[in-house]
């Protein structure tokens, strides 16, 4: 079941956010959140690269000996 948020709900959420955290803290929190997301993407990319590098020799060996099957 999809959840649809209307314009009035978004305005309400933003207003509550401003009341809770204040206008001075929001840019600081956004910067922190952006840095965290950037770091997570960087680490995920490094892990993905490492996995593909580790699998590359195995794929090469399978291509050289296609009749041999691994258990």
C-alpha positions as CSV (number, residue, x, y, z in Angstrom):
1,X,0.0,0.0,0.0
2,X,1.7,3.2,-1.1
3,X,1.8,6.1,1.3
4,X,1.1,9.6,-0.2
5,X,2.1,12.7,1.6
6,X,0.4,15.9,0.6
7,X,1.7,19.4,0.4
8,X,0.1,20.4,3.7
9,X,1.7,17.4,5.5
10,X,5.1,18.4,4.2
11,X,4.7,22.0,5.4
12,X,3.5,20.7,8.8
13,X,6.6,18.5,9.1
14,X,9.0,21.3,8.1
15,X,7.3,23.7,10.6
16,X,7.7,21.1,13.5
17,X,11.3,20.5,12.4
18,X,12.0,24.3,12.6
19,X,10.4,24.5,16.0
20,X,12.3,21.6,17.5
21,X,15.7,22.4,16.2
22,X,15.8,26.1,15.4
23,X,16.9,27.8,12.2
24,X,20.6,27.9,13.3
25,X,21.0,24.2,13.9
26,X,19.3,23.0,10.6
27,X,22.2,23.9,8.2
28,X,24.7,22.2,10.6
29,X,22.6,19.1,10.8
30,X,22.1,19.0,7.0
31,X,25.9,19.3,6.6
32,X,26.5,16.4,9.0
33,X,23.8,14.3,7.3
34,X,25.3,15.0,3.9
35,X,28.8,14.1,5.1
36,X,27.5,10.9,6.6
37,X,25.7,9.9,3.3
38,X,28.8,10.7,1.3
39,X,31.0,8.6,3.6
40,X,28.6,5.7,3.4
41,X,28.5,5.8,-0.4
42,X,32.4,6.0,-0.5
43,X,32.7,2.9,1.7
44,X,30.0,1.0,-0.3
45,X,31.9,1.8,-3.5
46,X,35.2,0.6,-2.1
47,X,33.6,-2.6,-0.9
48,X,31.9,-3.2,-4.3
49,X,35.3,-2.6,-6.0
50,X,37.0,-5.0,-3.7
51,X,34.4,-7.7,-4.3
52,X,34.7,-7.4,-8.1
53,X,38.5,-7.5,-7.9
54,X,38.4,-10.6,-5.7
55,X,35.9,-12.3,-8.1
56,X,37.8,-11.4,-11.3
57,X,40.6,-14.1,-11.0
58,X,37.9,-16.8,-10.2
59,X,35.9,-15.8,-13.3
60,X,39.1,-16.0,-15.4
61,X,39.9,-19.5,-14.1
62,X,36.3,-20.6,-14.9
63,X,36.6,-19.3,-18.5
64,X,39.9,-21.1,-19.0
65,X,38.4,-24.5,-17.8
66,X,34.7,-24.4,-18.7
67,X,34.3,-28.2,-18.4
68,X,35.4,-28.3,-14.8
69,X,32.5,-27.6,-12.4
70,X,33.0,-26.4,-8.9
71,X,31.0,-28.0,-6.1
